[in-house]
Amino acid sequence: MLEFEKDIWRSQNDTQPIATKIGTPALLEQLGEECAELGKAALKEARRLRGENPTPVTEAEARANLAEEAADVLNCLVELSRIYFDVDQYGTIRERKVKRWHERLADFFKKKEGKNK
């Protein structure tokens, strides 16, 4: 886990976990809803960037909505991590997945470069 991420994930340790107030199922439901909203915001921004399927959303609106929904998802994940999974375990998994993502992209661009020759 990156150093700055530790502050995000550990920032709410001095308060009672939200899940103890609303229950784990409700927190999981909220996470699902927020993920869907983040997905919609991401798709809206992709449409705006591509310009192939016009949307009336401005750049400022699209970016603000994306940031808002990302914060909602992160808040749910932080709260969920307080009762459901270990933050350090998350960091280890994330690092492994980011490394694999970079490796896949490197392979993809090598193959693409080979086809263009």
QUITA-V981869 format. One record per residue. RES is the residue in one small letter. PHI is phi in radians with two decimals (none if undefined). D_LAST is the distance of its C-alpha to the last C-alpha in Angstrom with 2 decimals. Layout:
res=[RES/RES]
phi=[PHI/PHI]
d_last=[D_LAST/D_LAST]
This chain:
res=[m/l/e/f/e/k/d/i/w/r/s/q/n/d/t/q/p/i/a/t/k/i/g/t/p/a/l/l/e/q/l/g/e/e/c/a/e/l/g/k/a/a/l/k/e/a/r/r/l/r/g/e/n/p/t/p/v/t/e/a/e/a/r/a/n/l/a/e/e/a/a/d/v/l/n/c/l/v/e/l/s/r/i/y/f/d/v/d/q/y/g/t/i/r/e/r/k/v/k/r/w/h/e/r/l/a/d/f/f/k/k/k/e/g/k/n/k]
phi=[none/-1.19/-0.98/-1.16/-1.19/-1.04/-1.12/-1.09/-1.28/-1.84/-1.19/-1.89/-1.18/-1.60/-2.03/-1.24/-0.99/-0.96/-1.06/-1.26/-1.64/-1.90/1.61/-1.10/-1.02/-1.16/-1.15/-1.13/-1.10/-1.11/-1.03/-1.04/-1.13/-1.16/-1.11/-1.10/-1.16/-1.13/-1.04/-1.12/-1.13/-1.15/-1.12/-1.10/-1.18/-1.09/-1.05/-1.11/-1.14/-1.27/1.26/-1.47/-2.28/-0.91/-2.36/-1.32/-1.24/-1.37/-1.03/-1.08/-1.13/-1.12/-1.17/-1.12/-1.15/-1.08/-1.12/-1.05/-1.23/-1.09/-1.12/-1.08/-1.12/-1.07/-1.04/-1.10/-1.14/-1.07/-1.10/-1.12/-1.14/-1.21/-2.23/-2.03/-2.61/-1.44/-1.06/-1.17/-1.09/-1.01/-1.06/-1.12/-1.10/-1.06/-1.06/-1.10/-1.22/-1.15/-1.05/-1.11/-1.04/-1.09/-1.10/-1.09/-1.14/-1.06/-1.08/-1.05/-1.25/-1.13/-1.11/-1.12/-1.11/-1.12/-1.27/-1.44/-1.53]
d_last=[38.79/38.22/41.45/41.79/41.41/44.50/46.61/45.43/46.14/49.41/50.72/53.02/54.66/57.99/58.52/59.32/56.26/55.93/55.77/59.32/60.43/58.52/57.60/54.32/53.85/54.23/51.76/49.21/49.87/49.43/46.12/44.94/46.09/44.51/41.16/41.32/42.16/39.29/36.91/38.35/38.01/34.35/33.67/35.67/33.67/30.34/31.80/32.91/29.58/27.66/30.38/29.67/32.96/35.40/37.85/40.86/40.24/39.66/37.24/40.26/41.67/38.47/37.90/41.59/41.67/38.63/40.30/43.62/42.34/40.28/43.52/45.46/43.09/43.11/46.91/47.24/44.96/46.93/50.16/48.94/47.86/51.41/52.78/50.00/47.42/47.16/45.27/44.08/42.83/40.91/39.41/38.31/36.73/35.01/33.56/32.24/30.66/29.07/27.59/26.20/24.83/22.93/21.62/20.45/18.68/16.97/15.87/14.77/12.58/11.07/10.34/9.12/6.73/5.55/5.55/3.80/0.00]
